Amino acid sequence: MSDKPVLLVVEDDAALQRQLRWAYDGYEVVCAGTRAAAIDAVRAHEPAVVTLDLGLPPDPDGTSEGFATLAEMLALKPDTKVIVASGHGARDSARHAIAQGAWDFYAKPIDIDALGLIVSRAFHVHALEAENRRLAARGDAGFGGLIYASPEMTRTVRTIERVAPADVSVMLLGASGTGKELLARGLHDMSSRSGGAFVAINCAAIPETLLESELFGHEKGAFTGAVRTVEGKIEQASGGTLFLDEIGDVPLALQVKLLRFLQERVIERLGGRKPIAVDTRIVCATHQDIDAMVAAGSFRDDLYYRLAEIVVRIPALGERSGDAGLLARHFVTRHAATMKSAVTGLAPDALAAIDAWGWPGNVRELENRIKRAVIMADGKTVTAADLDLDDSLTDALPLNLRTVREIADRKAIRHALSRSDGNIAGASRLLGVSRPTLYDLLKTYDLHG
Ligand SMILES: Nc1ncnc2c1ncn2[C@@H]1O[C@H](COP(=O)(O)OP(=O)(O)OP(=O)(O)O)[C@@H](O)[C@H]1O
C-alpha cells in the first residue's frame, strides 16, 4: 500500500470511476460501486475523505441508497468527511445530505478542479480535527475547552463546527451537565462573530418578573428602582452571540416578545420609545422535551421554528464511548493541582468503575465525584471506593479489528502504568513485553509514561 492518503470514491458509473482515479494522483483512490463495497472500504482503509454519488444501485435514479450509505459510513466513522454529488436539480438532496452530516457537496457533471479543491480542503480539515482530538486525548483541551475523543461527541462537535460559520439559529438539546454551554461558547468562537461578545443567560435561574428587563434592558425610570438606563443581554450580545440556556423556561408572554425580536431584529428597552436595531445571533439550549412542549402549547411553535433552524442533540456522557475515563483523568489532574493534593491518578478499579457507570448527571456529576474522591483518597491514586459507584457494563460496536486491538492495548497500557505508578520497567513486566516494545507502543498511541 502507498503512503498517499486514501480517497474513497463511491460511484457506480465505471467510466466516472476511471476518470476520478486518473484525476487525483496525490491520493490513493479506492473505488466502490455499491453501499456494501463502500462500507467494506471504510472498514479496511478508514479513509479521511469520501466522495459519494447518492444514486447507487438498487436505486440509481433516486437517493435512498446514497443516504443509507452516508448514514452507515458516519455511524461507523463519524469523523469521515463525506462529499456528496448533487445531480441535476438536486440541491435539496445536497442540503438534506449536509443536515445528515455530509461535509460538502459538488454538482454533477464533475468539474475535476473544483472537486479537487473541495477534496483537499476536506483532507486539511480532517487533519486539523485529528490533531485536536489527539491533544484532547492527552488532556489538553480541544474545541471550546471540551475534552472528548468518542465518535459520538466527535459527531456532535463536527456538526457544530459545520453550522458555526453559517449565521443560523441553533438549538442544543441535551440533559443537564452535558456541556451545552461549553459547546455554545465553542460555536461562538468558531463563528465570524468571535470578535463580538458571547453573552449567556440562564432563563430558569432568573425570576419571571426580571427576565424581560434582563433580556431587553430598561430606560431610566421605567419602573421603581430603575435609576439608570441598562442595556439588556440581547443588546450586550450585539455583533456577537446570545446563549439562552433553558429556553423552555421562558414564559409565554415573553416568548411573544422574543419572537418579535427574531422577526424584526429590533428591540425596545422597557420604558423605551424607540426601536433599537440589534444584530445578535441566538443559540439556545434546553434539557426539556421541547417538542412535547410545542405540542402541549406551552412553547410557541413559531418561536420554536425561529430558534431551531438547526437542532443539535448532545449525547449523554453514558453514550460517549471512552470519554468518561478521559474526562476523569483530566479532572483528577485539575483538582489535585488546585487542592494541592498528592493524588496523581486513578487506580485500575476506579477506571473500570468509571467505564461501567451510567452517569445520569453527566459531566457535572463526574466532575463532582472526582473532586470529592480527590479529597477522600488516602494514597496517590483515586480508588473505586473513593468514587462511591456501583457497576454495570456497556459496550459499543467496534469499527474493525485494528480499532478493537488499539482500544484493548490502550486500556491495558493505561492500567499497567497506573498500577506501576508510571514506571516503564514495572509496566512492561506487567504487560509481558520488553521495555523498547512498550516505548514503541507509548509512541504509537501517544500515551505518556
Ligand atoms: N467535554 C467536556 N470537557 C470538559 N469539561 C466539560 C465537558 N462537558 C462539560 N464540562 C464541564 O461540566 C460542567 C457542566 O457543563 P455545562 O454547564 O456546559 O453543561 P450544561 O449542559 O450547560 O448544563 P445545564 O443544562 O445544567 O446548564 C461545566 O463545569 C463544564 O465546564
The ligand as an ORCA input file, in Angstrom:
! r2SCAN-3c Opt
* xyz 0 1
  N     -16.481     17.651     27.322
  C     -16.176     18.397     28.406
  N     -14.888     18.629     28.716
  C     -14.567     19.332     29.821
  N     -15.446     19.847     30.682
  C     -16.749     19.662     30.436
  C     -17.177     18.942     29.264
  N     -18.522     18.930     29.258
  C     -18.917     19.608     30.351
  N     -17.861     20.047     31.068
  C     -17.912     20.784     32.352
  O     -19.055     20.258     33.049
  C     -19.814     21.287     33.649
  C     -21.201     21.316     33.050
  O     -21.127     21.787     31.701
  P     -22.169     22.869     31.115
  O     -22.519     23.888     32.143
  O     -21.663     23.331     29.802
  O     -23.408     21.876     30.912
  P     -24.887     22.218     30.515
  O     -25.313     21.124     29.627
  O     -24.972     23.626     30.021
  O     -25.598     22.054     31.893
  P     -27.005     22.695     32.367
  O     -28.016     22.293     31.359
  O     -27.199     22.052     33.695
  O     -26.752     24.167     32.437
  C     -19.044     22.562     33.426
  O     -18.208     22.776     34.552
  C     -18.201     22.270     32.203
  O     -17.021     23.037     32.197
*
